[in-house]
Amino acid sequence: MPPSTKPLLAVYVAFHPSFGRGEAIAEHLKAHLRRDLFDSVAGGTGLSVLFRSVPAHGSDLPLPIDETEASVSAVVALADVETVRDPAWRGYIAGLSAQAEETGLGLRVLPVSFDATTLDLVPENAIRVDQWTGDEPALLDRLVTEIVFELCRMLRHYLEHLRRPLDPMSELDRYLQPVRVFISHSKHDAVGEPIAKRVRARLHEGRGLSSFFDVHDIPAGLRSEQVLLHRVSQSAVIAIHTDTYSSREWCRREIIEAKRANVPLVVANCIGDRDERGFPYMGNVPIVRVDPDSNDRLDAIIARLLDEVLKDFLWKCRVQSVSDYTADVVFLPRPPELISLASLPPTTEMPAPLVVYPDPPLSREEERLFEAVAPHVRLRSMTEWLAEAE
């Protein structure tokens, strides 16, 4: 049987048609989740994002949600006063919650409260936008980050289900480990360590982040190679790129190990003056510009890290779903680069390694570089590889 062609993850946004902000919020979330960022690992045109607001023909309510149309479905339920006042919509939201309870891992409702009066409709652990402050763009960005975080938690659970399909759901929780975050930084300038501490504090402050993330760096007195390599290779990494970062041996080693282990990696560009020799292996990953003297972009770093963690879960779920077709295949979660060759098996074990990576295919100039350096390595995007396997 060929691999399933249905979407891995579908996100539905449900909102009352009279909720004035509903459509703008839904469009903002859709724009984020359908970017090329997620297209590369989800397959297709980004994540599937569908709205449930306009009444279906002959009904006062939108179409129902068929959780079988995707491997996993999430419903973002935007609850405002109009939702509370409409008995039909109250029943619609309650019905979705009951459907999710019955479905289990295949469907989850993510309630979002825009007014305190909705708390008798949605649970207390809803995303409480009504308690946030800030202008509308900031609120929208924060909401997107919260939704991405919930999707990460959902896919972490689903991935364990794929790996252990015979275990009951009640047993899966014991396999779920926090996502480790390693904050790589230089202690040899005035800003590296303070920025790292502020990022760490913000991760612990976030709603639910402290239970999802295990935030650490190498403790004082334990700068051993064994501890370093193990922790970096098991973590999502934030690299605080300050002026002295590239000149520090341990910082360079942390980046190289993160790349060899193919873990999620985000670079926070905190250059204040100059970097005398930019470290070449810090490319091919997201870079977030941060003012080293300000806290105003800490949330942007965390948001981008969550995006990378979600991409990583999506990719691992896709790879797990085609596990019957993976003999002699090396899967990379990001486009291959020359350092990717360092993580390939020895040529004695795999004479002609086949490397499969997220779409789109590499540019021709990148392919020519690989052909010159490693002509024995075969490179295929996921779509190219699946087409050849049919």
N, C-alpha and C positions, 0 to 999 in steps of 0.2 A: 504494500500500500504506500502511495506517495505521501509526503508530509502534508498536514492539513493546510488549506489555503485560507481558512477563516482568520480574522484578526486575532492577535494574541490578547490585546487589551482594548476594550471599548469604553468610552467615558460618555455618559449621558448627563446633560445639564437640564434639570427640571425646575421651572419657575412659573408662577402665576402670570397669565397674560397682562394683568393690570399692574404688575410690579414694574414701576418705571425704570429702575436700574437693571432689571433682570437681563434684558437682551445684551446690553453693553458689557455686563459682567461675563455672560456666557461667551460672547464673541472674543473677549480678552483671553479667557481661558483656552478657547479653541485655537486662537492664534499662537499661543505658547506651545500647546501640545501637538500642533500640526506642523511645527517648524522642521526644517531639515535635521535639526538636532536629534529628534526622535525618529524621523523617517529612516535614518541609516540603520537603526537596530530593530525597528518594528516591522519594516517591510511595507512597501506601498507609499502612501502620501502622508506620512506622520501617523500619529495615533488617531483612531477613529473617534471623532467627537460629534455627538448628535444631540439635538435639542428636543425637549419635551415641554411645550408651552401651548402651541396653537391647538385648539380642539380638533379631534379627528372628525371626519364626516359623520354626521348623525349623532354626535356625542358632545357633551359639555367638557370632556376631558381629552388630553392628548392620547396618542397611541400607547398601548401597553409596552413593556420592555421584555424582549425575548432574550433571556440570558444565554441561550444556546447559540446565538449568532456570533459570539466571540468566546475565546477560551476563558477570559475573565472580564467581568463588567463592573463598572463603578457608576453609581448614580450620585451626582452632586445635587442635593436638594436645597435650593435657595428659598428659605422660608422667611416671609415678611408678613405684615399685618393683613395684606390681601389674601394670603394663603390661609391665615387663621380665620378670617371672616367667611370664607367660602366653604360650606360643608362638603361639597363635592371634592374640592382639592384637599381638604383635611383627610378625606377617605382615600384619595389617590396616594398621598404620601404615606399614610398608614399601611395601605396595601403593598407599597414598594418595600416597606420595612419588613412586613410579614413574608413577602416573597424572598427577600434576602435571607431571612432567618431559616426558611425552608431550604433554600438553595445551597447554603454553606459557602465554600470558598469561591464558587462561581459568580457570586453577586454580592456587592456590598453597597450600602447607602451611606454617603458622607453628608450629614446634615450641616447646613450653614445658617446661622441665625442672624437676622438683620434687625430684630426687635425683641425686647424682653418678653413680649406677649406670646412669642412663638414657643416658649419653653414647655408649655403643656402639650405641644405637638412634636417637638424634637427633643432628644435626650439632652441631659445637662452637659454631656461631653461634646456637644456640637461646637463647631468653629464659631466663636462669638464675635462676629464682625461688629455687632452693636456696641461692644466694649472698646473698640479700637479708636485711636485718634490719628489725625493726619489728613492730607488732602486725598482726593479720589485716586489719582495715579498711584500714590503710595499704598493706599488700601488695596487696590487691585493687585499690585505686585505682591503684597504680603499674602493675600488670599491665594494667589497662584502658588506661592511657596508652600503654604499650608496644604493645598490639594496635592501637590507633587509629593510632599512628605507622606501623606496618607496613602498615596499610590505606591510609594516605596515599601511601606509596611505591608500593604496588601500583597505585592508581588514577592516580597521576601517569604511570606507564608505559602504562596502558591508554588514558588520554586521548590520548597521543601516537599510539597505534595508531589510534584513531578519526580523528584528524586526518590521518594518513598511512597509510591502510589498505593501500596498495600496497607500502610499504617492508617488507623483511624485518625480523624482530625483531632481528637482529644489527645493524641500522642505526639502530634507535630510540634507543639509548643516547646517540648524539651529539646528540640533540635535548633530552635531559633536563637541565634547569638546576636548581641548588639553589633551594629556596623562600627568597626573601629575607625577612628579618625586620627591620623598622625599629622601633627603640625610641624613641618620642617622649617627651621629658621636659623639665622646666624645670630650668635650672641656677641659678635665683634663690631657692631655699630649701635648707635643710640636708639634705633627704632625697631629692630627685628624682634627682640624679646617682648617689648611692650605690645606690639601689634599681635603677636602670637597669644599673649595672655588675654587680650581683649576678644580675639576670635574664640578662644576657649571658653571665656565667661559667657559670651553670647550664645554659644552652642548649649551651654547648661541652662541658660535662661529660657530658651525657646519652649513652646508648648509641646511636651512629649519628647523633645529631642534628647534629653538626658537619659531616657530609658531606651532610646533607639540607638544612640551613638555612645561609644566608649571612647572618650577623648583623652589622648595622652601624647607625650613625646618621650624621649629617652630620659629616665630619671637621672638626677645628679649622681655621679660616681659609677654609672653603669653604661659608659660609652663603649661597651664592648661590641665587636663586630657581630657576634652571634645574636645579641639582643636587637641590634639595629636591623640586621637583615630580616629577622623573623617578624618584627613589629611592622616594618614598612611593607613587607610582602603580604601582610594580612589586613591592610588598612586601606581606607580611602585617604588620599594625601592632599593636604593644602601646603603649598610651598610659598612662604613669605619671601618674595624676591626683593631684597634690599640691596644697597650698594655693595656690601661685602659678601653677599651670598655666594656668588660664583667663585670667589677666591677661597672658600672654605672647603677643605677636603671632605669633611663629613656631610656637608650639604650636597656636594656633587654625588657622593656615594648614595645618599638617600634618593636622589632623583633617578640615578641609574637603576637602583634596585626596584623602585616603583615602576619604571618603564619595563624592566625585565619581567616583573610579576604581573604586568598588565592590569594594575589596579586603577580605580578612578583617581584622577589627578587634576587639580586645579592650581594654576599659578596666580598668586596675587601680586601684581606688578606694583611694588612700593618704592621704585627707584626715586631717590630724592635729587641726586646730582647726576651720577653716571655709573655704569658698570664697565670696568676696564676691559673685560673679556667675557662677553655673554656666553654662558654655558650652552653648547649646541644641542643638548638633549632635553632642553626645556620647551621645545616646540611640539607641535602636533597635539596640543592639549588646549583647553580653554584658558584664556588669560583675562583677568579682571583688573582693571586699573583702580588703584586705591591710593588716596592721599595719605602718606605716612604719618601726617600730623592730625588726622581727622578720623572720627568714628563713623562717618556718614555712609560708608560703603561696606561695612561689616556684613550687613544683611545680604548685599549683593554677592559676597563671597559664599555665604552659606547657601543662598538660593542656587548658585551655580554648582556647588558641591552636590546638592540634592538632585539637580538635573543629571549630573554624572552618575550618581548612585542609581537613579531610576533607569538610565540607559544601561548600566551594568546589569541590573536585574532583568530588564527586557531581553538583552542579548543572551544572558545565561538561560533564560526560559526558552528562547528560540533554539539555542544549541541543544538543550535537553530534549526538546520536542523532536529533533531529528537525530537522536542518539543512535538509531539503528543504521544510519548512513554515514557514520563518522570514522570508519576505519582509515587509518593513515592520514587523518586530517588534523591540522593544527588550527584552532579557532582563535582569532585575535579580536578583542572588543573595540578596537579603533583602527583606522587605516594603518597599514604596516609602514614602518620606516626602517632605516638600516639597522638601528639598534634592536629591532625585532628579530634579526637573525641570531642574536645572542641567546634567545630563549628557545630556539628550535632544537629538536633532538639531534644528537650526533648523526652524521651522514651514514655511519655504519648501521644505525638502527632504522633509518628511513632514507633510502638512496635518493629519492626525488620528493622532498617534502611538498605537500599541498597545503597552502595557507589560505584560509577563508576568512574574510573580514567583512564588516558592514558596508552596505552600499553607500554611495555610488562607487563604480570602479575607479582605480587610480588614474591620474592623468598620464598621458603618454610619456612625458619627460620623467616622471617618477618610475614608470615601468622600465624605461631604458636604463635608468640608474641601477635598478635591481638586476636587470639582465647583465650589466657589466660587472657587478660585484658578486652576484650569486646566480649564475645562469641555471643552476640545477634546481632552484626553488620555483615552484609554480604558484602563481598568485591568482585568486579568484574572489570576486565579491560574492556575497551570499546568493544573490539572484543568479549570477553566472553559474555558480556551482550547482544550485538546485536545477537550473535548466539542463545542465550537462548530465545530471543524475537521472533525469526522466527517461 
